[in-house]
Amino acid sequence: MSNAYAVQFSIKMSVDECQTIYAGKIKHLRVRASDGLVYQIPSANFRQFITHHGINGNFMLFFDENKKFIGIRQIN
């Protein structure tokens, strides 16, 4: 049986803040998830969610049974 798990978090970043992701100035984002823990995720994983308004929404982080990051998905 798999012990993979997921946690939810919300994020809101302006377009200007998102530019630092594209410029490579921010390597990781730290988010506080619904389980109360803080997760550090490589910022490149958020590029797909950047719009002309920035990033705004609810997301799920997915981890495997070894607590290795699998992926991220927007849920709203």
N, C-alpha and C positions, 0 to 999 in steps of 0.2 A: 504494500500500500504506500502511496506517495505522500510525503509530508510537505509538498509544495504549498505555498501560501501566497496571499495577496494582501496588500494594505491600501487604504484610500487616503488621498490628501487633496487639498485645494491649493491652487497657485494663481497669483495675479501679478503679471509683470508688464510694465509699459514697453512700448516699442523701443524707446531709448535704452532701457535695461536689456532688452533682447539683443540689441546691437552688440553688446559686450560679449554675448555668446558667439555671434558670428565672427567677431574680431578675434576670438580666441583668448580674450582677457579673463574670462571666467571658465575654469576647467571643470568645476563641479557645482551643483546646486544642492543645498541642504534643505530638506523639507521635513516638517513634523507631520507624521501620519496619524491616522485615526487611532492607532494603538498607543499613541503617546511618545513613540520613539522617533528620533531624528535619523533620517537616511541621507547619505551623501551619494548623489547620482551623477555620473558624467554628463556635463551640460549638452554634449552632442546629441544625447537621447531626446532632448526637448526641441530640437530644430524643426522637426516635422510638425510641431504644434504651433509654431509662430505664425501669426497672421499680421495684417497691417494694423491691428489693434494691440499687438503684443501676444501674451499668453494669458488666458483667463479660463479657468474651469476646474472641474473635478477629474481626478486621475486615479488609476490603480497601478501600483507597482507589483510586479510578479517575481517571485523567487522560487528556486528549486529546493529540494529537500536538504541541500547542503548550504542553504542561505545565499546562494549565488544569484545575482540579479539576472533575470530572464528578459524582462521587457516592461514596457509602460504602455498604457492605453487610456485615452480620454473617455470618460463615461457620461458626459453630458452633451 
